């Protein structure tokens, strides 16, 4: 069954250099600093405090590694982009860290690209999507914070996201970190990739 039964934090990396231990398949999570990335990981894994949630965007400056279902795969939490909490050199370091991982990991199976459903995608969101597309890195677009909108508004916002990303509206999964809405669809997308 496509269920995440257990999850544990393993370690953090200041940069990507060598492949992670064990050679397990990897699912990476990327998105803006205020898109709810940590809350999404906690919801997906069913562990409230697995990934640290901060009220201040831009706190995740490391590559955080979580092992799922004992030894089935890793979730890789990449630093958020689009929020310059530090110097410009910090932003460049984050970009280099993300790019180094995305193009360097031999076990990367899929990237989960998070976008806030309440707003049009930012320039950084679109740049990330194009980067994944042109580098032939499999990805799934996840629209977070859908519980903040009505069903009618969700439908219109999904069309806006599709217009920006060009992936097809059926390939964008709206989710709620609060209620777990569509968690099953996300896990299905993940398991189909790592087991396929």
N, C-alpha and C positions, 0 to 999 in steps of 0.2 A: 504493500500500500504506500501511497505517496504522503507519508506523514513524517513530520519532524518530531521525534520522540525525546531527543535530548540534545543539549547544546552547552558547550563550555568554552570560556575564553581561554586561549592558549598563550598568546604573546602579542607584543607590538613591535613593529619595525620602524625605524626612522627613515629607512629607504629600502627599495627593493634591489637586492644584489643577487642572491642565489635562490634557487627553488625552495619552497617551503618543505618542512620535513614530511616524510611518509609518502609523498607523491600522490596525494588524494586529489580528486577533481576539485576545481575551485569555481565558486560563484561569487562574483564581485558586485558590490553595491556602490553606486556613485550618484551624486546629486548635489544640488546647492546646499550650502551650510544650514539653511533654515527650512529645508524641505521635510524634515522629520525622519532623517535617516536612522538614527539610533532607535527611535520609537518603532520604526518599521521593522528593524531587525528583531527587537524585543517581541513585537506582535507575531512575526513570522515564526519565531522559535518558541513562543509561549513562555518566555522567562522575562519578567518585568524589568529586572535590573541587569540583564546580560550585557547590553551596551549602555554606556553611561549617557544619560540624557542631560543636556545643559540648557539653561535659559539663555545662554550667550552663544549666538552663532559663531562658527569658526573655531570651536574648541578642539575638534578632532584633527590633529596635525600628524597623526601616525597612521600606519597601516595596521589595522587590528584584525587578528585572526581568530575565528571561532570554529571549533570542530563540531560537526553535526552527526548525530546518531552513532556516536562512538568512533567509527572510522570510515564513515561513508563519504563525506565531502567536507570542504571548508567553505564558510562564508567569509569573504574578505571585505572588510569595511574600509573604504578608501577615504582620504580626507575630502571634506566638502570644498566646493569651489564657489566663487562669486562673492565671497565676503572677506574683505581685507582687514583682518583684525590686527595684523602686524605690518611690518615694512614691506615694500615691494619685493625685496629679496626673498621674503618668506613666501609670497605668492608664487614666485618663480620656482622656489624649492618644492612647493606643493605640486605645481604643474609637472615638474621633472619627475617627482615621485610617482604620480599617477601614470604618466606616460611610460616610465620605466617599467612599471608593473604590467600595464595593459599589453605592451608589445614584447615583454620579456618572459612572462610566465608560460611555461609549456603546458601547464595543467588547467589553464583558464578555459572554462566551458561556456560561460555565459556571463554577460553583464546586465545587471538590473539597473536601469536608468530611471531615477525617481524625478518626477516633475509635480509641482503643486497644481492641482486641478483648478484652483480658484483664480489662477493668473495665466496670462499668456507665457509661453516659454521665454526665458531670457536668452540673450545672445550666447551666454556660456552653455546653456542647455542645448541649443541648436549646434554649437560648435562641438560639443561632446558627442551628440548623435551622429554628426557628419564624420567625426573622427572614427567612431566605431564602425560606421558603414564603409568608409573608404579603406580601413585596415582589415575589413572582413572579419570583425569580431562579433560573434552572435550576441544579440542584446534583446531585451524586452523592456518596453516603456511601461512604467507603473505610475498612475496618477494618484498621488496621496491626498489625504484630507477630504475625501469625498463625503464624509459625514457632515461637513459644513455647508453642503449645498442640497437643494431639492433635486429630485429625480430629473425634472425638466432642465434644470440648470446644469446638471451633470452631463446630460446628452449634448447640450450646446457647447460646453467646455471641451468635451471629448472631440467634437468636430474641429474646434479651434486648435487643439493639440495635434490632431491629424493633419490639418492644413500646414502646420509648422514643421512637423516631423516627416510627413509623407509616408507613414508606415501602414496606413489602413486603420480605420477606427476600431475594427475588431481585434487588432493587435495591441491595443492599449487597455490595460487592466486598471479600472478605478478601485482603490482600496480605502479602508479606514483603519488607522492604527488603533483607534479607540474601540471599535466594535468587532474588528476582525473580518469585516466585509471583504469578500473575494479572496480570503487567505487561501482557500482551496485551489483557486485558479492559479495563484502564484506558485504554490508548491507543485502543482501539476506541471507548470512550465519548467520549473527547476529540475524535477525528477526526470522528465522526458529528455532533458538535455544531458544530465549526468549518466543516465542509464542507456541513452541511445547510442 
